[in-house]
Amino acid sequence: MSEGKQIIEKHIVRVQTIMLKFMRAIYNTSQRHDASKLDEATELPFFEKYAPLLKTCDYGSEQYKKYLKELEPAIELHYRRNRHHPEHFENGISGMNLIDLVEMFSDWLAATEQHKNGDIFKSIEINQKRFGYSDEIKSVLTNTAKIFLQG
């Protein structure tokens, strides 16, 4: 085997190894997603009350913001405990890693399925204003949403 082919094959195996590490990290993160919401002493009582209410209103609406304000004691704790929320970091999304972004996107997509008139594209737009992320990040999120919403 030529030296060039050996270098290429070594590179391919290395990329596969790195991607498998990503997959394991994403899997492990998915298993822990929002587990803190089930904490009966802190978050669960609030989320049990407000999850059905939030489901009835449009994301970003005045009613949605009102419920979030009422949820504040639990939501602030939830943000501190869960790094897939931009609020977890002092510098928002800029503090995240790719694993955090994948979980955040997955969370947003699942949330749109629970909201009245949920729309991931509208959420991405609203959240760009809310969190101040770049047009490039917005494009990556939008392109990913298109893949997940195809047939």
C-alpha positions in Angstrom: 0.0 0.0 0.0 1.3 3.4 -0.9 2.2 5.9 1.8 -0.4 8.3 0.4 -3.2 5.7 0.7 -2.0 4.9 4.3 -2.2 8.6 5.2 -5.8 8.8 3.8 -7.0 5.7 5.5 -5.5 6.9 8.8 -7.3 10.2 8.4 -10.6 8.4 7.7 -10.3 6.3 10.8 -9.5 9.3 12.9 -12.5 11.2 11.6 -14.7 8.2 12.4 -13.3 8.0 15.9 -13.9 11.7 16.5 -17.5 11.5 15.2 -18.2 8.4 17.3 -17.0 10.5 20.3 -19.5 13.2 19.3 -22.2 10.5 19.0 -21.5 9.2 22.5 -21.5 12.7 23.9 -24.8 13.5 22.3 -26.3 10.2 23.4 -25.1 10.7 27.0 -26.5 14.3 26.9 -29.8 13.1 25.6 -30.2 10.7 28.5 -29.8 13.5 31.0 -31.9 16.1 29.1 -34.0 18.2 31.5 -33.7 15.6 34.3 -33.7 18.5 36.7 -37.3 19.3 35.8 -38.2 16.1 37.7 -36.8 17.4 40.9 -39.8 17.3 43.2 -38.3 19.7 45.7 -37.5 22.5 43.2 -38.5 22.4 39.6 -41.2 19.8 39.2 -44.1 21.7 41.0 -43.6 24.7 38.8 -43.2 22.9 35.5 -46.2 20.6 36.3 -48.3 23.8 36.7 -46.9 25.8 33.8 -46.2 23.2 31.1 -49.9 22.8 30.2 -50.3 26.6 30.2 -47.3 27.3 28.0 -48.6 24.7 25.6 -51.7 26.8 24.9 -49.9 30.0 23.9 -47.7 31.1 21.0 -43.9 31.1 21.7 -42.7 34.6 22.4 -46.2 36.0 22.9 -47.1 38.3 25.8 -48.9 35.5 27.5 -45.9 33.2 27.0 -43.6 35.9 28.6 -46.1 36.3 31.5 -46.0 32.6 32.2 -42.2 32.6 32.0 -42.1 35.4 34.6 -44.3 33.4 36.9 -42.0 30.4 36.4 -38.9 32.5 37.1 -37.9 30.8 40.4 -37.8 27.4 38.8 -36.6 28.5 35.3 -33.6 30.4 36.7 -32.5 27.3 38.6 -33.2 25.2 35.5 -31.0 27.4 33.4 -28.2 27.2 35.9 -28.4 23.4 35.9 -28.7 22.8 32.2 -26.1 24.0 29.7 -28.2 23.6 26.6 -29.9 26.9 27.5 -28.1 30.1 26.3 -29.0 31.6 29.7 -26.7 29.1 31.4 -23.7 31.1 30.1 -22.7 34.6 30.9 -22.0 35.1 27.1 -25.0 33.1 25.9 -24.6 30.9 22.9 -21.0 32.0 22.5 -20.3 30.0 25.7 -21.7 26.8 24.2 -20.0 23.9 22.5 -21.4 21.9 19.6 -23.0 19.3 21.9 -24.8 22.1 23.7 -26.0 23.5 20.4 -27.3 20.1 19.2 -29.2 19.7 22.5 -30.5 23.2 22.3 -31.7 22.8 18.7 -33.4 19.5 19.7 -35.1 21.1 22.6 -36.4 23.9 20.5 -37.7 21.6 17.8 -39.5 19.4 20.4 -40.9 22.5 22.1 -42.4 23.8 18.8 -44.3 20.5 18.6 -45.9 21.2 22.0 -46.9 24.8 21.4 -50.0 26.0 19.8 -49.0 27.1 16.3 -45.4 26.0 17.0 -43.0 26.8 14.2 -39.2 26.0 14.5 -38.4 28.6 11.8 -40.3 31.3 13.7 -38.6 30.2 16.9 -35.1 30.4 15.3 -36.0 34.0 14.2 -37.4 35.0 17.6 -34.4 33.5 19.4 -31.9 35.3 17.1 -33.3 38.6 18.5 -33.6 37.2 22.0 -30.0 35.7 22.2 -28.2 37.8 19.6 -26.7 35.0 17.6 -25.2 35.6 14.2 -26.8 35.1 10.8 -24.4 32.2 10.3 -25.7 30.4 13.4 -29.3 31.2 12.3 -28.5 29.6 8.9 -27.1 26.5 10.4 -30.1 26.1 12.7 -32.5 26.8 9.8 -30.7 24.3 7.5 -30.8 21.7 10.2 -34.5 22.3 10.8 -35.2 21.7 7.1 -33.5 18.3 7.3 -35.6 17.3 10.3 -38.8 18.4 8.7 -38.4 16.7 5.4 -40.8 13.8 4.7 
